[in-house]
Structure formats: C-alpha cells, structure tokens
Amino acid sequence: MRSGARMKIKSRFHLRKKELKMILRDLEPFLTDTGFKNESFEMVEFDDGTKIVNVGGEPVLMEIDRKYFFTVFGALKYRPSGNYIIVDEGAVRFIMNGADVMKPGIVSVKGEVKKGDFVIVVEEKKNTPIAVGIAIVDGPEMISGKGRAVKNIHHVGDKIWNFFLNS
C-alpha cells in the first residue's frame, strides 16, 4: 500500500447483523473485551478493492485475502490479544516505508505464530503497533537467521492510514 496513491470511496453502507457476525468470526481468536458493543459498523469500499470496516466511525478493521483483521488504528485503539512481532528501533523506519519485516529486526515474538497468521508489528520501546502483516514463517523461525519473516500488509503512513487521517 503505497502512501502516494490516492484512494477514492466506491461505496459505503452499514453492515447487517449477518454480515457483521461473519466478520467478527474471523476476529474471535483476537477479541477479549473490545468494546464493540453498541457501535455502528460501516463497510467502506474503495475503487482499488480495499475494504475497511468503520466501527463507531473509525477505521478499525480491514479485509485481507477475504478475511478480516485489525487495521493499525484498530490495533492501537483496541490492543487485541494474539500474535505480536516486536521489532527494534532500526527496523521501524523501513517498515513504515512499506518494507516487509526482516528476521534480524525482530526482538521477540508473542503468541503462537504460524506461517500464514495475521500479526501485529510493534516497536519495542513504546510497545506501539506500527504495521499489520502476515507471517511468512513460523514464530520460532523469525528470531534467528536472515530473510523475510512478515509480509507488510498495512502500516502507519500508507494510503489507508493517510486517507483516514486526512478525512
């Protein structure tokens, strides 16, 4: 998701209970007490195919490969339980420029991360989410060696972040 690309809304509509139930099923492993109760849920579809679910008017969830997971904003707000990848300071600027997470930049892995799982990438000093991605390897393999560990799907400063920050 390049930060320079402009996004245009194609459609937006409130989700029905049946649609919402299917979306929340994807999030069950990550939900503790998110505070989603009594919130309005709105699907926002963009001309490039990106789908974001606004919860109470905020961009909290996104569709990734026909499944739903938290946006960086959603991870910041709700701090879901689950898989976290903690990276060192040196990796932060690369990740925030869209780079995938490389093994040498990973400090630790929290949770039972398996290849293909959604993960939240967090910087180590302030424990702040900076990206959302998909694990390329299992958690134990991420801590040693060289190569890519997490495919960066969405990060602070990308087009999704900037669209909602500027709206």
OpenMM code with the backbone's topology and positions (N, CA, C; nanometers):
from openmm import Vec3, app, unit

residues = "MET ARG SER GLY ALA ARG MET LYS ILE LYS SER ARG PHE HIS LEU ARG LYS LYS GLU LEU LYS MET ILE LEU ARG ASP LEU GLU PRO PHE LEU THR ASP THR GLY PHE LYS ASN GLU SER PHE GLU MET VAL GLU PHE ASP ASP GLY THR LYS ILE VAL ASN VAL GLY GLY GLU PRO VAL LEU MET GLU ILE ASP ARG LYS TYR PHE PHE THR VAL PHE GLY ALA LEU LYS TYR ARG PRO SER GLY ASN TYR ILE ILE VAL ASP GLU GLY ALA VAL ARG PHE ILE MET ASN GLY ALA ASP VAL MET LYS PRO GLY ILE VAL SER VAL LYS GLY GLU VAL LYS LYS GLY ASP PHE VAL ILE VAL VAL GLU GLU LYS LYS ASN THR PRO ILE ALA VAL GLY ILE ALA ILE VAL ASP GLY PRO GLU MET ILE SER GLY LYS GLY ARG ALA VAL LYS ASN ILE HIS HIS VAL GLY ASP LYS ILE TRP ASN PHE PHE LEU ASN SER".split()
positions = [
    Vec3(0.0832, -0.1169, 0.0000),
    Vec3(0.0000, 0.0000, 0.0000),
    Vec3(0.0882, 0.1240, 0.0000),
    Vec3(0.1082, 0.1790, -0.1116),
    Vec3(0.1923, 0.2975, -0.1242),
    Vec3(0.1233, 0.4189, -0.0649),
    Vec3(0.2026, 0.5044, 0.0005),
    Vec3(0.1447, 0.6216, 0.0648),
    Vec3(0.1086, 0.7308, -0.0347),
    Vec3(0.1657, 0.7290, -0.1541),
    Vec3(0.1399, 0.8340, -0.2510),
    Vec3(0.0114, 0.8164, -0.3306),
    Vec3(-0.0417, 0.6953, -0.3352),
    Vec3(-0.1621, 0.6688, -0.4140),
    Vec3(-0.2847, 0.7308, -0.3474),
    Vec3(-0.3738, 0.7875, -0.4299),
    Vec3(-0.4973, 0.8479, -0.3789),
    Vec3(-0.6064, 0.7425, -0.3771),
    Vec3(-0.6812, 0.7408, -0.2711),
    Vec3(-0.7917, 0.6463, -0.2589),
    Vec3(-0.9238, 0.7209, -0.2784),
    Vec3(-1.0166, 0.6568, -0.3488),
    Vec3(-1.1495, 0.7142, -0.3681),
    Vec3(-1.2518, 0.6120, -0.3220),
    Vec3(-1.3500, 0.6594, -0.2473),
    Vec3(-1.4547, 0.5709, -0.1980),
    Vec3(-1.5469, 0.5325, -0.3124),
    Vec3(-1.5668, 0.4028, -0.3281),
    Vec3(-1.6567, 0.3489, -0.4300),
    Vec3(-1.7971, 0.3341, -0.3704),
    Vec3(-1.8055, 0.2810, -0.2485),
    Vec3(-1.9352, 0.2675, -0.1819),
    Vec3(-1.9161, 0.2593, -0.0313),
    Vec3(-2.0223, 0.2894, 0.0398),
    Vec3(-2.0224, 0.2739, 0.1852),
    Vec3(-2.1637, 0.2405, 0.2285),
    Vec3(-2.1724, 0.1472, 0.3230),
    Vec3(-2.3033, 0.1037, 0.3707),
    Vec3(-2.2888, 0.0421, 0.5091),
    Vec3(-2.3977, 0.0480, 0.5850),
    Vec3(-2.3986, -0.0122, 0.7182),
    Vec3(-2.4113, -0.1634, 0.7036),
    Vec3(-2.3401, -0.2350, 0.7887),
    Vec3(-2.3421, -0.3807, 0.7833),
    Vec3(-2.4657, -0.4364, 0.8519),
    Vec3(-2.5197, -0.5422, 0.7930),
    Vec3(-2.6303, -0.6143, 0.8550),
    Vec3(-2.5726, -0.7075, 0.9612),
    Vec3(-2.6581, -0.7525, 1.0510),
    Vec3(-2.6131, -0.8400, 1.1602),
    Vec3(-2.5472, -0.9671, 1.1076),
    Vec3(-2.6012, -1.0242, 1.0006),
    Vec3(-2.5457, -1.1476, 0.9437),
    Vec3(-2.4039, -1.1234, 0.8899),
    Vec3(-2.3849, -1.0117, 0.8183),
    Vec3(-2.2527, -0.9770, 0.7652),
    Vec3(-2.1540, -0.9516, 0.8784),
    Vec3(-2.2007, -0.8811, 0.9794),
    Vec3(-2.1157, -0.8486, 1.0936),
    Vec3(-2.0733, -0.9748, 1.1682),
    Vec3(-2.1651, -1.0684, 1.1832),
    Vec3(-2.1351, -1.1940, 1.2525),
    Vec3(-2.0225, -1.2686, 1.1816),
    Vec3(-2.0254, -1.2710, 1.0478),
    Vec3(-1.9216, -1.3384, 0.9702),
    Vec3(-1.7867, -1.2695, 0.9884),
    Vec3(-1.7863, -1.1379, 0.9899),
    Vec3(-1.6626, -1.0623, 1.0076),
    Vec3(-1.6053, -1.0868, 1.1473),
    Vec3(-1.6899, -1.0800, 1.2481),
    Vec3(-1.6433, -1.0978, 1.3859),
    Vec3(-1.5950, -1.2399, 1.4117),
    Vec3(-1.6431, -1.3366, 1.3354),
    Vec3(-1.5951, -1.4744, 1.3483),
    Vec3(-1.4445, -1.4812, 1.3173),
    Vec3(-1.3988, -1.4047, 1.2179),
    Vec3(-1.2554, -1.4006, 1.1850),
    Vec3(-1.1728, -1.3447, 1.3005),
    Vec3(-1.2352, -1.2614, 1.3821),
    Vec3(-1.1622, -1.1926, 1.4899),
    Vec3(-1.1680, -1.2641, 1.6243),
    Vec3(-1.2475, -1.3712, 1.6346),
    Vec3(-1.2650, -1.4390, 1.7627),
    Vec3(-1.1348, -1.4697, 1.8365),
    Vec3(-1.0297, -1.5197, 1.7688),
    Vec3(-0.9074, -1.5504, 1.8427),
    Vec3(-0.8388, -1.4265, 1.9036),
    Vec3(-0.8745, -1.3087, 1.8567),
    Vec3(-0.8060, -1.1863, 1.8988),
    Vec3(-0.8883, -1.0994, 1.9926),
    Vec3(-1.0156, -1.1321, 2.0064),
    Vec3(-1.1045, -1.0479, 2.0851),
    Vec3(-1.1007, -1.0853, 2.2326),
    Vec3(-1.0861, -0.9854, 2.3140),
    Vec3(-1.1036, -1.0037, 2.4574),
    Vec3(-1.2323, -0.9286, 2.4882),
    Vec3(-1.2224, -0.8088, 2.5370),
    Vec3(-1.3400, -0.7226, 2.5519),
    Vec3(-1.3081, -0.5957, 2.4742),
    Vec3(-1.3412, -0.5960, 2.3461),
    Vec3(-1.3006, -0.4861, 2.2583),
    Vec3(-1.3822, -0.3602, 2.2736),
    Vec3(-1.4993, -0.3694, 2.3334),
    Vec3(-1.5835, -0.2514, 2.3393),
    Vec3(-1.6621, -0.2296, 2.2116),
    Vec3(-1.6772, -0.3333, 2.1280),
    Vec3(-1.7535, -0.3233, 2.0040),
    Vec3(-1.9031, -0.3139, 2.0299),
    Vec3(-1.9460, -0.3414, 2.1490),
    Vec3(-2.0894, -0.3417, 2.1787),
    Vec3(-2.1498, -0.2033, 2.1554),
    Vec3(-2.2695, -0.2042, 2.0976),
    Vec3(-2.3468, -0.0819, 2.0716),
    Vec3(-2.2792, 0.0156, 1.9752),
    Vec3(-2.1861, -0.0308, 1.8963),
    Vec3(-2.1207, 0.0532, 1.7955),
    Vec3(-2.1891, 0.0320, 1.6605),
    Vec3(-2.1785, 0.1315, 1.5742),
    Vec3(-2.2269, 0.1146, 1.4374),
    Vec3(-2.1114, 0.0613, 1.3525),
    Vec3(-2.1439, -0.0257, 1.2579),
    Vec3(-2.0441, -0.0866, 1.1708),
    Vec3(-2.0757, -0.0488, 1.0271),
    Vec3(-1.9798, 0.0124, 0.9604),
    Vec3(-1.9994, 0.0585, 0.8236),
    Vec3(-1.8880, 0.0040, 0.7355),
    Vec3(-1.9243, -0.0571, 0.6228),
    Vec3(-1.8271, -0.1048, 0.5252),
    Vec3(-1.7950, 0.0097, 0.4301),
    Vec3(-1.6664, 0.0356, 0.4099),
    Vec3(-1.6226, 0.1368, 0.3145),
    Vec3(-1.5382, 0.0649, 0.2095),
    Vec3(-1.5856, 0.0663, 0.0860),
    Vec3(-1.5138, 0.0026, -0.0246),
    Vec3(-1.4519, 0.1111, -0.1118),
    Vec3(-1.3250, 0.0899, -0.1472),
    Vec3(-1.2526, 0.1861, -0.2296),
    Vec3(-1.2399, 0.1357, -0.3723),
    Vec3(-1.2103, 0.2271, -0.4639),
    Vec3(-1.2017, 0.1935, -0.6054),
    Vec3(-1.0910, 0.0925, -0.6369),
    Vec3(-0.9927, 0.0771, -0.5483),
    Vec3(-0.8850, -0.0197, -0.5714),
    Vec3(-0.9155, -0.1566, -0.5108),
    Vec3(-1.0359, -0.1736, -0.4539),
    Vec3(-1.0755, -0.3013, -0.3959),
    Vec3(-1.0547, -0.3123, -0.2454),
    Vec3(-0.9884, -0.2158, -0.1854),
    Vec3(-0.9668, -0.2161, -0.0411),
    Vec3(-1.1003, -0.2042, 0.0307),
    Vec3(-1.1185, -0.2849, 0.1355),
    Vec3(-1.2405, -0.2797, 0.2159),
    Vec3(-1.2021, -0.2544, 0.3619),
    Vec3(-1.2611, -0.1497, 0.4191),
    Vec3(-1.2370, -0.1102, 0.5575),
    Vec3(-1.3709, -0.1123, 0.6306),
    Vec3(-1.3686, -0.1614, 0.7536),
    Vec3(-1.4885, -0.1569, 0.8370),
    Vec3(-1.4680, -0.0484, 0.9423),
    Vec3(-1.5525, 0.0534, 0.9333),
    Vec3(-1.5524, 0.1581, 1.0349),
    Vec3(-1.6355, 0.1094, 1.1524),
    Vec3(-1.5806, 0.1218, 1.2713),
    Vec3(-1.6517, 0.0863, 1.3940),
    Vec3(-1.6686, 0.2160, 1.4713),
    Vec3(-1.7931, 0.2582, 1.4870),
    Vec3(-1.8171, 0.3862, 1.5527),
    Vec3(-1.7541, 0.5015, 1.4783),
    Vec3(-1.7454, 0.4898, 1.3449),
    Vec3(-1.6900, 0.5957, 1.2613),
    Vec3(-1.5387, 0.5944, 1.2474),
    Vec3(-1.4712, 0.4939, 1.3050),
    Vec3(-1.3251, 0.4867, 1.2982),
    Vec3(-1.2809, 0.3620, 1.2211),
    Vec3(-1.1734, 0.3721, 1.1404),
    Vec3(-1.1281, 0.2600, 1.0556),
    Vec3(-1.0575, 0.1514, 1.1363),
    Vec3(-1.1336, 0.0558, 1.1879),
    Vec3(-1.0808, -0.0417, 1.2831),
    Vec3(-1.0426, -0.1749, 1.2197),
    Vec3(-1.1160, -0.2178, 1.1176),
    Vec3(-1.0928, -0.3489, 1.0564),
    Vec3(-1.0715, -0.3340, 0.9067),
    Vec3(-1.0026, -0.4325, 0.8477),
    Vec3(-0.9831, -0.4332, 0.7033),
    Vec3(-0.9904, -0.5757, 0.6513),
    Vec3(-1.0293, -0.5875, 0.5238),
    Vec3(-1.0327, -0.7187, 0.4607),
    Vec3(-0.8958, -0.7476, 0.4001),
    Vec3(-0.8453, -0.8664, 0.4302),
    Vec3(-0.7177, -0.9125, 0.3747),
    Vec3(-0.7408, -1.0560, 0.3283),
    Vec3(-0.7271, -1.0814, 0.2008),
    Vec3(-0.7479, -1.2160, 0.1462),
    Vec3(-0.8802, -1.2773, 0.1920),
    Vec3(-0.9869, -1.2005, 0.1844),
    Vec3(-1.1236, -1.2429, 0.2191),
    Vec3(-1.1429, -1.2772, 0.3669),
    Vec3(-1.0520, -1.2306, 0.4508),
    Vec3(-1.0658, -1.2438, 0.5957),
    Vec3(-1.0510, -1.1036, 0.6541),
    Vec3(-1.0945, -1.0876, 0.7769),
    Vec3(-1.0881, -0.9556, 0.8400),
    Vec3(-0.9909, -0.9560, 0.9566),
    Vec3(-0.9196, -0.8444, 0.9686),
    Vec3(-0.8243, -0.8259, 1.0765),
    Vec3(-0.8190, -0.6775, 1.1102),
    Vec3(-0.7523, -0.6446, 1.2183),
    Vec3(-0.7424, -0.5063, 1.2633),
    Vec3(-0.6542, -0.4236, 1.1712),
    Vec3(-0.6916, -0.2973, 1.1522),
    Vec3(-0.6013, -0.2009, 1.0898),
    Vec3(-0.5014, -0.1600, 1.1982),
    Vec3(-0.4010, -0.0823, 1.1627),
    Vec3(-0.3081, -0.0314, 1.2639),
    Vec3(-0.3860, 0.0554, 1.3631),
    Vec3(-0.4774, 0.1361, 1.3115),
    Vec3(-0.5589, 0.2197, 1.4002),
    Vec3(-0.6376, 0.1328, 1.4981),
    Vec3(-0.6977, 0.0244, 1.4475),
    Vec3(-0.7727, -0.0680, 1.5324),
    Vec3(-0.6839, -0.1344, 1.6367),
    Vec3(-0.5617, -0.1711, 1.5971),
    Vec3(-0.4665, -0.2322, 1.6911),
    Vec3(-0.4248, -0.1318, 1.7987),
    Vec3(-0.4080, -0.0063, 1.7591),
    Vec3(-0.3738, 0.0983, 1.8565),
    Vec3(-0.4871, 0.1212, 1.9556),
    Vec3(-0.6088, 0.1246, 1.9049),
    Vec3(-0.7238, 0.1555, 1.9899),
    Vec3(-0.7651, 0.0394, 2.0803),
    Vec3(-0.7737, -0.0822, 2.0226),
    Vec3(-0.8300, -0.1948, 2.0964),
    Vec3(-0.7270, -0.2904, 2.1566),
    Vec3(-0.6019, -0.2827, 2.1140),
    Vec3(-0.4964, -0.3704, 2.1667),
    Vec3(-0.5436, -0.5157, 2.1752),
    Vec3(-0.5792, -0.5758, 2.0595),
    Vec3(-0.6311, -0.7124, 2.0612),
    Vec3(-0.5281, -0.8125, 2.1142),
    Vec3(-0.5778, -0.9225, 2.1687),
    Vec3(-0.4875, -1.0287, 2.2120),
    Vec3(-0.4404, -1.1017, 2.0869),
    Vec3(-0.3373, -1.1800, 2.0997),
    Vec3(-0.2945, -1.2593, 1.9854),
    Vec3(-0.1487, -1.2428, 1.9512),
    Vec3(-0.1201, -1.2495, 1.8241),
    Vec3(0.0164, -1.2567, 1.7740),
    Vec3(0.0793, -1.1192, 1.7519),
    Vec3(0.1886, -1.0960, 1.8225),
    Vec3(0.2628, -0.9714, 1.8104),
    Vec3(0.4069, -1.0012, 1.7724),
    Vec3(0.4604, -0.9204, 1.6830),
    Vec3(0.6010, -0.9275, 1.6460),
    Vec3(0.6645, -0.7975, 1.6953),
    Vec3(0.7607, -0.8066, 1.7855),
    Vec3(0.8257, -0.6875, 1.8399),
    Vec3(0.9558, -0.6657, 1.7632),
    Vec3(0.9705, -0.5430, 1.7084),
    Vec3(1.0882, -0.5105, 1.6274),
    Vec3(1.1719, -0.4018, 1.6946),
    Vec3(1.3011, -0.4006, 1.6616),
    Vec3(1.3906, -0.2996, 1.7189),
    Vec3(1.3766, -0.1660, 1.6462),
    Vec3(1.4344, -0.0639, 1.7064),
    Vec3(1.4264, 0.0729, 1.6512),
    Vec3(1.4759, 0.0838, 1.5077),
    Vec3(1.5790, 0.0088, 1.4753),
    Vec3(1.6383, 0.0162, 1.3426),
    Vec3(1.5452, -0.0304, 1.2321),
    Vec3(1.4508, -0.1163, 1.2656),
    Vec3(1.3579, -0.1699, 1.1649),
    Vec3(1.2382, -0.0792, 1.1408),
    Vec3(1.2079, 0.0065, 1.2363),
    Vec3(1.0843, 0.0855, 1.2321),
    Vec3(1.0718, 0.1683, 1.1048),
    Vec3(1.1725, 0.2458, 1.0691),
    Vec3(1.1581, 0.3345, 0.9524),
    Vec3(1.1410, 0.2569, 0.8225),
    Vec3(1.2020, 0.1392, 0.8134),
    Vec3(1.1855, 0.0580, 0.6927),
    Vec3(1.0428, 0.0039, 0.6831),
    Vec3(0.9925, -0.0454, 0.7948),
    Vec3(0.8559, -0.0997, 0.7988),
    Vec3(0.7545, 0.0102, 0.7692),
    Vec3(0.7770, 0.1293, 0.8237),
    Vec3(0.6850, 0.2406, 0.7995),
    Vec3(0.6968, 0.2970, 0.6584),
    Vec3(0.7954, 0.2511, 0.5844),
    Vec3(0.8070, 0.2851, 0.4423),
    Vec3(0.7555, 0.1714, 0.3546),
    Vec3(0.6976, 0.0684, 0.4182),
    Vec3(0.6362, -0.0395, 0.3419),
    Vec3(0.7160, -0.1664, 0.3294),
    Vec3(0.8366, -0.1704, 0.3861),
    Vec3(0.9185, -0.2907, 0.3747),
    Vec3(0.8597, -0.4045, 0.4578),
    Vec3(0.8832, -0.5260, 0.4131),
    Vec3(0.8448, -0.6421, 0.4919),
    Vec3(0.9338, -0.6477, 0.6160),
    Vec3(0.8908, -0.7218, 0.7169),
    Vec3(0.9679, -0.7346, 0.8408),
    Vec3(1.0725, -0.8435, 0.8197),
    Vec3(1.1975, -0.8070, 0.8427),
    Vec3(1.3093, -0.8990, 0.8244),
    Vec3(1.3487, -0.9605, 0.9584),
    Vec3(1.3952, -1.0837, 0.9546),
    Vec3(1.4312, -1.1565, 1.0764),
    Vec3(1.5301, -1.0815, 1.1661),
    Vec3(1.6362, -1.0197, 1.1115),
    Vec3(1.7315, -0.9530, 1.2009),
    Vec3(1.6726, -0.8376, 1.2825),
    Vec3(1.5608, -0.7804, 1.2384),
    Vec3(1.4991, -0.6692, 1.3106),
    Vec3(1.4033, -0.7124, 1.4202),
    Vec3(1.3780, -0.8413, 1.4302),
    Vec3(1.2810, -0.8908, 1.5286),
    Vec3(1.3485, -0.9163, 1.6626),
    Vec3(1.2904, -0.8568, 1.7666),
    Vec3(1.3398, -0.8724, 1.9026),
    Vec3(1.2745, -0.9942, 1.9689),
    Vec3(1.1419, -1.0065, 1.9533),
    Vec3(1.0709, -1.1214, 2.0097),
    Vec3(0.9374, -1.1415, 1.9392),
    Vec3(0.8792, -1.2577, 1.9659),
    Vec3(0.7506, -1.2953, 1.9088),
    Vec3(0.6589, -1.3326, 2.0252),
    Vec3(0.5421, -1.2718, 2.0296),
    Vec3(0.4431, -1.3018, 2.1337),
    Vec3(0.3272, -1.3758, 2.0702),
    Vec3(0.2924, -1.4892, 2.1269),
    Vec3(0.1830, -1.5703, 2.0742),
    Vec3(0.2353, -1.6903, 1.9986),
    Vec3(0.1435, -1.7737, 1.9580),
    Vec3(0.1745, -1.8960, 1.8823),
    Vec3(0.1671, -1.8665, 1.7329),
    Vec3(0.2613, -1.7935, 1.6796),
    Vec3(0.2580, -1.7511, 1.5397),
    Vec3(0.2923, -1.8677, 1.4474),
    Vec3(0.2038, -1.8893, 1.3527),
    Vec3(0.2242, -1.9913, 1.2495),
    Vec3(0.2278, -1.9219, 1.1142),
    Vec3(0.2962, -1.9831, 1.0196),
    Vec3(0.3024, -1.9303, 0.8831),
    Vec3(0.1603, -1.9065, 0.8332),
    Vec3(0.1347, -1.7876, 0.7778),
    Vec3(0.0038, -1.7520, 0.7252),
    Vec3(-0.0857, -1.6786, 0.8238),
    Vec3(-0.0444, -1.6694, 0.9514),
    Vec3(-0.1237, -1.5982, 1.0522),
    Vec3(-0.1131, -1.4474, 1.0359),
    Vec3(-0.2202, -1.3772, 1.0732),
    Vec3(-0.2141, -1.2319, 1.0839),
    Vec3(-0.1338, -1.1966, 1.2082),
    Vec3(-0.0543, -1.0915, 1.1972),
    Vec3(0.0251, -1.0455, 1.3117),
    Vec3(0.0221, -0.8935, 1.3187),
    Vec3(0.0450, -0.8435, 1.4388),
    Vec3(0.0583, -0.7006, 1.4600),
    Vec3(0.2055, -0.6748, 1.4888),
    Vec3(0.2638, -0.5809, 1.4160),
    Vec3(0.4047, -0.5470, 1.4321),
    Vec3(0.4136, -0.4272, 1.5261),
    Vec3(0.4933, -0.4423, 1.6312),
    Vec3(0.5028, -0.3434, 1.7380),
    Vec3(0.6478, -0.3022, 1.7551),
    Vec3(0.6707, -0.1705, 1.7773),
    Vec3(0.8078, -0.1265, 1.8045),
    Vec3(0.8354, -0.1473, 1.9529),
    Vec3(0.9607, -0.1815, 1.9857),
    Vec3(0.9917, -0.2292, 2.1202),
    Vec3(0.9905, -0.1245, 2.2313),
    Vec3(1.0292, -0.0009, 2.2051),
    Vec3(1.0410, 0.0969, 2.3134),
    Vec3(0.9086, 0.1349, 2.3770),
    Vec3(0.8105, 0.1699, 2.2951),
    Vec3(0.6814, 0.2151, 2.3482),
    Vec3(0.5715, 0.1105, 2.3306),
    Vec3(0.6079, -0.0048, 2.2730),
    Vec3(0.5114, -0.1127, 2.2509),
    Vec3(0.3928, -0.0644, 2.1666),
    Vec3(0.4227, 0.0143, 2.0641),
    Vec3(0.3209, 0.0761, 1.9795),
    Vec3(0.3072, 0.0018, 1.8468),
    Vec3(0.1854, -0.0374, 1.8085),
    Vec3(0.1651, -0.1004, 1.6778),
    Vec3(0.2023, -0.0045, 1.5642),
    Vec3(0.2787, -0.0556, 1.4677),
    Vec3(0.3188, 0.0256, 1.3528),
    Vec3(0.2776, -0.0376, 1.2200),
    Vec3(0.2404, -0.1668, 1.2237),
    Vec3(0.2034, -0.2357, 1.0997),
    Vec3(0.1218, -0.3605, 1.1301),
    Vec3(0.0567, -0.4084, 1.0253),
    Vec3(-0.0169, -0.5336, 1.0289),
    Vec3(0.0362, -0.6164, 0.9130),
    Vec3(0.0567, -0.7452, 0.9368),
    Vec3(0.1103, -0.8281, 0.8306),
    Vec3(0.0685, -0.9731, 0.8407),
    Vec3(0.1266, -1.0532, 0.7531),
    Vec3(0.1024, -1.1969, 0.7505),
    Vec3(0.2370, -1.2664, 0.7685),
    Vec3(0.2413, -1.3614, 0.8630),
    Vec3(0.3641, -1.4349, 0.8905),
    Vec3(0.4055, -1.5172, 0.7688),
    Vec3(0.5304, -1.5051, 0.7303),
    Vec3(0.5852, -1.5812, 0.6177),
    Vec3(0.6446, -1.7120, 0.6677),
    Vec3(0.6885, -1.7126, 0.7942),
    Vec3(0.7439, -1.8321, 0.8590),
    Vec3(0.6808, -1.8463, 0.9976),
    Vec3(0.6976, -1.9605, 1.0602),
    Vec3(0.6501, -1.9813, 1.1967),
    Vec3(0.7280, -1.8934, 1.2939),
    Vec3(0.6657, -1.8607, 1.4070),
    Vec3(0.7248, -1.7733, 1.5082),
    Vec3(0.8670, -1.8073, 1.5491),
    Vec3(0.8973, -1.9328, 1.5866),
    Vec3(1.0328, -1.9655, 1.6296),
    Vec3(1.1401, -1.9388, 1.5228),
    Vec3(1.1037, -1.9498, 1.3956),
    Vec3(1.1982, -1.9249, 1.2860),
    Vec3(1.2270, -1.7763, 1.2668),
    Vec3(1.1408, -1.6895, 1.3214),
    Vec3(1.1543, -1.5454, 1.2999),
    Vec3(1.2710, -1.4836, 1.3766),
    Vec3(1.3110, -1.5470, 1.4822),
    Vec3(1.4071, -1.4847, 1.5728),
    Vec3(1.5525, -1.5069, 1.5316),
    Vec3(1.5782, -1.5986, 1.4424),
    Vec3(1.7171, -1.6215, 1.4033),
    Vec3(1.7313, -1.6270, 1.2522),
    Vec3(1.8508, -1.5990, 1.2078),
    Vec3(1.8804, -1.6079, 1.0662),
    Vec3(1.8534, -1.4799, 0.9895),
    Vec3(1.8481, -1.4951, 0.8577),
    Vec3(1.8249, -1.3817, 0.7687),
    Vec3(1.7008, -1.4088, 0.6859),
    Vec3(1.6513, -1.3029, 0.6227),
    Vec3(1.5375, -1.3170, 0.5331),
    Vec3(1.4113, -1.2532, 0.5870),
    Vec3(1.3056, -1.2650, 0.5074),
    Vec3(1.1767, -1.2057, 0.5431),
    Vec3(1.1034, -1.2942, 0.6435),
    Vec3(1.0334, -1.2291, 0.7367),
    Vec3(0.9558, -1.3018, 0.8366),
    Vec3(0.8075, -1.2681, 0.8281),
    Vec3(0.7758, -1.1422, 0.7948),
    Vec3(0.6367, -1.0965, 0.7901),
    Vec3(0.6145, -1.0113, 0.6656),
    Vec3(0.5090, -1.0431, 0.5910),
    Vec3(0.4703, -0.9603, 0.4754),
    Vec3(0.3917, -0.8414, 0.5290),
    Vec3(0.4381, -0.7218, 0.4993),
    Vec3(0.3749, -0.5978, 0.5446),
    Vec3(0.2511, -0.5716, 0.4593),
    Vec3(0.1336, -0.5725, 0.5236),
    Vec3(0.0064, -0.5522, 0.4539),
    Vec3(-0.0410, -0.4071, 0.4663),
    Vec3(-0.0231, -0.3504, 0.5843),
    Vec3(-0.0730, -0.2151, 0.6136),
    Vec3(0.0143, -0.1571, 0.7242),
    Vec3(0.0539, -0.0306, 0.7079),
    Vec3(0.1436, 0.0306, 0.8064),
    Vec3(0.1115, 0.1790, 0.8251),
    Vec3(0.1623, 0.2326, 0.9342),
    Vec3(0.1497, 0.3764, 0.9603),
    Vec3(0.2102, 0.4501, 0.8413),
    Vec3(0.1354, 0.5470, 0.7872),
    Vec3(0.1859, 0.6275, 0.6761),
    Vec3(0.1478, 0.5767, 0.5382),
    Vec3(0.0795, 0.4612, 0.5284),
    Vec3(0.0402, 0.4139, 0.3956),
    Vec3(-0.0873, 0.4851, 0.3506),
    Vec3(-0.1405, 0.4470, 0.2353),
    Vec3(-0.2552, 0.5195, 0.1802),
    Vec3(-0.3808, 0.5046, 0.2663),
    Vec3(-0.3996, 0.3901, 0.3286),
    Vec3(-0.5161, 0.3725, 0.4173),
    Vec3(-0.5028, 0.4641, 0.5375),
    Vec3(-0.3885, 0.4605, 0.6022),
    Vec3(-0.3634, 0.5448, 0.7197),
    Vec3(-0.3847, 0.6911, 0.6845),
    Vec3(-0.3234, 0.7354, 0.5760),
    Vec3(-0.3317, 0.8768, 0.5366),
    Vec3(-0.4722, 0.9191, 0.4955),
    Vec3(-0.5467, 0.8293, 0.4281),
    Vec3(-0.6830, 0.8633, 0.3881),
    Vec3(-0.7670, 0.8961, 0.5108),
    Vec3(-0.7634, 0.8102, 0.6105),
    Vec3(-0.8471, 0.8308, 0.7279),
    Vec3(-0.7922, 0.9390, 0.8202),
    Vec3(-0.6630, 0.9578, 0.8191),
    Vec3(-0.6026, 1.0643, 0.8986),
    Vec3(-0.6447, 1.2006, 0.8438),
    Vec3(-0.6577, 1.2103, 0.7121),
    Vec3(-0.6895, 1.3366, 0.6474),
    Vec3(-0.8380, 1.3571, 0.6188),
    Vec3(-0.9242, 1.2605, 0.6586),
    Vec3(-1.0672, 1.2795, 0.6293),
    Vec3(-1.1401, 1.3446, 0.7442),
] * unit.nanometer
topology = app.Topology()
chain = topology.addChain("A")
for resn in residues:
    res = topology.addResidue(resn, chain)
    for name in ("N", "CA", "C"):
        topology.addAtom(name, app.Element.getBySymbol(name[0]), res)
